[in-house]
Amino acid sequence: MAITSANQLELLQTAEAVAREKMIDPGLVVEAMEESLARAAKSRYGAEMDIRVSIDRKTGKANFTRVRTVVADDELENYQAEMTVDQAKQYLDDPKIGDEFIEEIPPVDLGRIAAQSAKQVILQKVREAERDRQYEEFKDRAGTIINGVVKREEYGNVIVDVGRGEAILRRNEKIGRESYRPGDRVRAYIKDVRREARGPQIFLSRTAPEFMAELFKMEVPEIYDGIIEIKAVARDPGSRAKIAVISYDNSIDPVGACVGMRGSRVQAVVNELQGEKIDIIPWNEDQPTFLVNALQPAEVSKVVLDEEAERIEVVVPEEQLSLAIGRRGQNVRLASQLTGLDIDIMTEAEDSERRQKEFEERTKLFVDTLDLDEFFAQLLVSEGFTNLEEVAYVELDELLVIDGVDQDTANELQARARDVLDAQAREAMEKARELGAEDSLIEFEGLTPQMIVALAEDGVKTLEDFATCADWELAGGWTTVDGQRVKDEGVLEPFEVSLEEAQNMVMTARVMLGWVDPTELEPDLEEIDGDESEDQEAEA
């Protein structure tokens, strides 16, 4: 078709109609038309040419121009779209590289194939603009709940119409054996919005812990107003969940507010989650207290927290063990997710047996090394002494409080303990030298002979070797692999070297070797190093 004055305005009217229907900027549709007309003109005049089309936004008149750019002599490749400075002199007064010579060319008639091609370009541009609009609309709605209508189901994944776009609810994001038919209404959490080649992908979830938190926010005005805060959520979708809440107003009970009158508020959430049982737990800053709450309905006798390893031991009465663990470990698993701690559950009998074993081991240590009778060794253990170092270097007064221990006995005990420790240190030092440990490592402050033996057995024999170690290689740590926490054994972990102490020792070694400029260290790290060296001098 030829672009005549009769259909010039029709172009603009078509652009506006398409823009209104797709809810996009009319300017984008006009730009698509300009690009399609330019492509048609290239097929008429030559694909090598740089042909541009501009449509007047008021009259609809299409203006066709051919552009030739001035380039350096050695860069001339396309004679149809480029020319040298000398060639440009016949068209321009003072041509320079980068200048453009623009000349108007006659409009083209769009044949059937060219018109079809132009239509495809316009449709493609409109689709891209529509995708951009959808992405901009939904990207800020990630993390909220949306209502939609099921369109269809594909291989277990549900395609949901969410108004101005489609979203996908994957099979693993559905609760239990939920099934949907076209036309069903569905409420879900917008987990992610990503821009992809085929348009924005909106990913929904009904199993995410955040979905439950958002449902409570909708049902409990105090949460929406910020008076009550949801601190943690753990779910076994479709079966059971635990939610920890705290109130910032002393007059409002967080658990009662979430339950509602006769359970109306929590029941509304339960109904939406296909009958999922929900335990509402008061949150507490004290981790052991919070854990006791999290293990409800089971009763807990004792809690032992290892903060560094992020592990916690829970002792429960024998009859409460199955309740604390829950069906298939569900109760303890959810409590672990809620608190972020690894939980070991044992009965009172198992705890007593373990403590008895530790008592016997420590008693045997004192009997064998200090040449004491069993009764006296048991007295030491009962008073809280666990190793020879504590006996050797404790204040004398702490030994004198033990029944039957006078000044002479206390001095003798400490002398024996120090003699044993000195002998062990000499033996360890000989072994370290046999293993190849060098003086640079042996003379480094903060490392005992036994530590040097452990390092040498692990291949760390010089100060340079030590300085290349990572802090977790020395002190140990925990790594999460496939969602499971895995223990990394540290070379110096048996000597109770903390991660901070290991970091300070490694950094000190690097400074001594000149690898690190101490002036470039962060102030707080220098302070830590200073405190550490003072402690080491005090010990020495």
Helices and strands as residue ranges (DSSP letters): H 5-22, H 26-45, E 50-55, E 62-70, G 73-75, E 82-83, H 85-88, E 100-104, H 112-138, G 139-141, E 145-154, E 157-161, E 166-169, G 171-173, E 185-196, E 199-205, H 209-219, H 221-224, E 228-236, E 240-247, H 254-259, G 261-263, H 264-272, E 277-282, H 287-294, E 302-306, E 311-316, G 318-320, H 321-325, G 327-329, H 330-339, E 342-347, H 348-370, H 374-382, H 388-393, H 396-400, H 407-434, H 439-442, H 449-457, H 463-467, H 471-475, E 477-481, E 484-488, G 493-495, H 499-512, G 518-520, H 523-539
